[in-house]
Amino acid sequence: FASSSKNNFINIWNESGLVKTINTTHSDGIFALELIKEDIIVTGGSTSLSIYNYKNSSLLANIPITDGPVSFVRSLNSTHFLVSTKKDLFWYTTDGLNVKNK
């Protein structure tokens, strides 16, 4: 599982303890965190949404958010997830492309 704090780090854990720590692009903290697939984590900050492959610690996409901080990220299925800001809801795929703005 994954956890975050008021800093810009994601901590990846398993049954034995801390596996790794990933530094994110969210300099003012992580407001939302969701495990989308076995190896994909989505994080939301005040100005961007980031998609990481945590197994190889790579940033797959960094998407600017212009209408306020990300309130939450929720997995819909293995390929899509929902992102909420103060003003809108967005559907994304795990490759970072906006699918639908509802």
Backbone bond lengths (Angstrom), bond angles and torsions (degrees), N, CA, C in turn:
res aa  C-N    CA-C-N  psi(-1)  N-CA   C-N-CA  omega(-1)  CA-C   N-CA-C  phi
1 F - - - 1.445 - - 1.519 108.72 -
2 A 1.325 115.72 170.75 1.461 120.82 -177.35 1.516 109.87 -125.63
3 S 1.320 115.56 152.50 1.460 120.79 175.81 1.519 108.79 -142.57
4 S 1.319 115.52 160.47 1.457 120.81 176.67 1.518 108.26 -140.96
5 S 1.310 115.15 171.72 1.461 119.70 177.86 1.518 108.52 -138.65
6 K 1.316 117.53 -164.47 1.460 120.81 -178.81 1.520 112.17 -70.67
7 N 1.317 117.67 -11.35 1.461 119.51 175.38 1.526 108.87 -86.98
8 N 1.296 117.72 -168.59 1.463 121.36 -175.52 1.524 113.17 -103.52
9 F 1.325 118.23 30.15 1.457 121.84 -178.06 1.526 112.09 -110.89
10 I 1.342 115.32 145.64 1.463 122.59 170.76 1.525 106.30 -108.31
11 N 1.306 116.90 130.77 1.460 121.62 174.98 1.521 108.87 -105.46
12 I 1.333 116.62 127.75 1.460 123.01 178.82 1.527 107.58 -103.04
13 W 1.329 115.82 127.94 1.464 122.36 -175.67 1.527 110.81 -122.93
14 N 1.326 116.14 153.64 1.459 121.59 165.72 1.528 107.68 -133.81
15 E 1.313 117.08 -168.98 1.463 120.91 -176.36 1.526 112.88 -61.05
16 S 1.328 117.28 -26.21 1.462 121.74 -177.69 1.524 113.51 -88.31
17 G 1.329 117.35 -12.35 1.462 119.95 -179.81 1.517 112.50 131.45
18 L 1.326 115.90 -158.21 1.459 122.61 -177.58 1.521 110.27 -67.36
19 V 1.335 116.53 126.46 1.460 122.32 -179.83 1.523 110.65 -95.01
20 K 1.344 116.46 -48.33 1.459 120.28 179.65 1.511 109.95 -162.43
21 T 1.313 114.82 163.09 1.459 122.73 175.74 1.520 108.07 -123.26
22 I 1.333 116.24 133.70 1.462 122.05 179.90 1.523 108.47 -115.94
23 N 1.326 116.18 130.66 1.453 122.37 175.30 1.529 108.13 -83.59
24 T 1.327 117.99 126.37 1.463 121.42 -177.50 1.523 111.50 -99.41
25 T 1.322 115.96 177.32 1.463 122.83 178.36 1.519 111.99 -87.43
26 H 1.326 118.53 0.77 1.466 122.21 -176.45 1.531 109.82 -89.51
27 S 1.313 116.35 89.04 1.465 120.53 -174.27 1.527 113.34 -67.36
28 D 1.332 117.63 -22.41 1.469 120.04 -179.44 1.524 112.61 -103.52
29 G 1.314 117.23 13.74 1.458 121.02 175.98 1.516 113.46 112.50
30 I 1.314 115.45 164.25 1.465 123.17 179.67 1.521 107.78 -103.76
31 F 1.327 116.35 122.37 1.466 121.49 -178.79 1.523 112.82 -98.04
32 A 1.332 117.25 -18.99 1.465 121.35 -179.79 1.523 108.85 -147.45
33 L 1.328 116.10 145.74 1.459 122.05 -178.41 1.521 108.09 -149.36
34 E 1.329 116.74 132.00 1.460 120.00 179.29 1.520 109.41 -148.24
35 L 1.322 116.15 133.30 1.459 122.46 171.69 1.521 106.67 -82.65
36 I 1.333 117.12 116.22 1.461 121.60 -175.28 1.523 110.99 -91.66
37 K 1.307 116.72 -45.30 1.461 123.09 177.22 1.516 107.16 -131.93
38 E 1.291 115.69 -176.49 1.464 119.92 179.61 1.522 112.24 -57.19
39 D 1.334 117.78 -31.89 1.462 120.63 -176.01 1.526 114.48 -123.99
40 I 1.334 118.75 7.45 1.466 122.31 -176.23 1.526 110.59 -116.63
41 I 1.329 115.85 127.36 1.461 122.89 176.08 1.521 108.15 -120.36
42 V 1.331 116.36 136.57 1.461 122.05 174.62 1.520 107.81 -111.28
43 T 1.330 115.92 132.52 1.460 121.21 177.45 1.518 109.46 -122.77
44 G 1.317 116.40 148.04 1.456 121.74 176.88 1.507 110.66 -124.88
45 G 1.321 115.63 135.51 1.456 121.89 176.82 1.517 110.18 -119.93
46 S 1.315 116.72 -159.84 1.461 119.88 -178.30 1.517 112.42 -79.14
47 T 1.330 118.06 -24.59 1.462 120.38 -176.26 1.525 114.39 -128.94
48 S 1.335 118.13 0.03 1.463 118.83 -178.51 1.522 112.18 -157.56
49 L 1.319 113.11 163.56 1.453 124.36 175.36 1.523 105.67 -120.08
50 S 1.330 118.34 130.16 1.459 121.20 -177.65 1.519 110.83 -124.28
51 I 1.328 115.11 142.69 1.458 122.26 178.79 1.526 107.42 -118.23
52 Y 1.336 116.53 124.82 1.462 122.80 -176.37 1.521 111.11 -121.83
53 N 1.337 115.50 142.32 1.454 121.65 162.74 1.520 104.61 -93.87
54 Y 1.323 116.73 106.17 1.462 118.34 -173.10 1.521 113.05 -78.09
55 K 1.326 118.16 -17.63 1.467 118.62 179.16 1.524 111.35 -67.26
56 N 1.342 117.02 -36.77 1.465 118.80 177.05 1.528 112.15 -112.92
57 S 1.342 116.53 12.96 1.475 123.67 176.15 1.520 113.41 56.11
58 S 1.333 117.42 35.46 1.460 119.43 -178.10 1.526 111.66 -104.51
59 L 1.324 115.25 142.22 1.452 122.56 174.43 1.522 107.54 -84.22
60 L 1.333 117.66 117.08 1.459 122.15 -178.65 1.522 111.85 -87.40
61 A 1.330 116.95 -34.73 1.465 120.97 -179.80 1.520 109.53 -159.05
62 N 1.320 115.35 146.11 1.460 122.17 172.31 1.526 106.39 -130.73
63 I 1.320 116.81 112.89 1.458 122.68 -171.97 1.529 108.94 -110.65
64 P 1.335 118.64 122.10 1.466 120.45 177.93 1.530 111.48 -64.20
65 I 1.315 116.05 141.76 1.463 123.23 175.07 1.524 106.24 -118.55
66 T 1.328 117.30 122.72 1.463 120.01 -173.55 1.521 114.17 -107.47
67 D 1.321 118.47 -8.71 1.469 119.29 -175.36 1.526 112.98 -112.79
68 G 1.312 115.98 42.92 1.456 119.92 175.84 1.508 112.44 105.89
69 P 1.317 116.84 170.04 1.463 120.03 -178.79 1.528 111.96 -67.00
70 V 1.312 115.09 155.79 1.462 121.40 175.94 1.524 108.16 -71.12
71 S 1.331 116.23 126.16 1.467 121.29 179.48 1.515 111.46 -83.56
72 F 1.348 116.03 -46.01 1.456 119.65 177.25 1.511 110.86 -157.90
73 V 1.326 115.31 159.37 1.464 124.51 173.60 1.515 106.30 -127.49
74 R 1.328 117.69 132.01 1.469 121.51 178.77 1.520 110.07 -134.32
75 S 1.295 115.75 136.28 1.454 121.74 175.59 1.524 109.64 -73.14
76 L 1.334 116.30 131.83 1.462 121.17 175.04 1.522 110.80 -95.86
77 N 1.320 116.05 -40.24 1.463 123.22 176.40 1.529 106.84 -162.44
78 S 1.299 118.45 -164.88 1.466 120.12 -174.88 1.525 113.52 -74.72
79 T 1.334 118.69 -8.63 1.460 120.31 -178.87 1.523 114.54 -123.75
80 H 1.323 118.81 -12.75 1.462 121.02 -176.49 1.526 111.44 -130.70
81 F 1.330 115.02 150.35 1.456 120.20 175.43 1.523 110.01 -143.60
82 L 1.308 115.29 157.95 1.458 123.70 -176.77 1.524 109.04 -107.39
83 V 1.334 115.89 137.69 1.460 122.16 178.37 1.517 108.50 -125.01
84 S 1.317 116.68 133.11 1.458 121.52 178.08 1.523 109.88 -116.61
85 T 1.340 115.07 135.69 1.460 122.00 169.66 1.522 106.94 -118.28
86 K 1.322 117.58 -174.62 1.462 119.94 178.79 1.524 112.28 -63.38
87 K 1.332 117.12 -27.99 1.459 120.94 -172.27 1.521 115.49 -110.68
88 D 1.309 119.44 -17.54 1.460 118.80 -169.43 1.524 112.56 -155.45
89 L 1.341 114.73 167.02 1.462 123.70 171.45 1.518 108.01 -118.12
90 F 1.325 116.83 141.15 1.454 122.09 179.86 1.519 109.46 -131.73
91 W 1.326 116.85 143.96 1.461 122.73 170.72 1.509 107.17 -105.68
92 Y 1.316 116.51 134.76 1.456 121.91 178.13 1.521 109.53 -129.18
93 T 1.324 114.78 160.51 1.456 120.41 169.33 1.520 107.47 -100.95
94 T 1.296 117.77 168.97 1.461 120.27 -178.15 1.521 112.98 -71.43
95 D 1.328 118.91 -8.79 1.465 119.14 174.20 1.523 111.40 -88.10
96 G 1.338 117.41 2.47 1.448 121.39 173.99 1.513 115.39 90.96
97 L 1.314 118.41 -0.68 1.459 120.52 -179.42 1.517 110.52 -84.43
98 N 1.336 116.03 133.39 1.456 120.85 177.90 1.515 109.07 -67.92
99 V 1.323 117.25 122.02 1.455 121.93 -178.94 1.517 110.59 -91.51
100 K 1.318 117.11 -45.70 1.451 119.60 -174.96 1.518 109.54 -155.13
101 N 1.301 115.16 139.28 1.457 121.75 174.69 1.514 106.28 -112.04
102 K 1.308 117.21 111.40 1.471 120.74 -173.20 1.498 110.34 -112.31
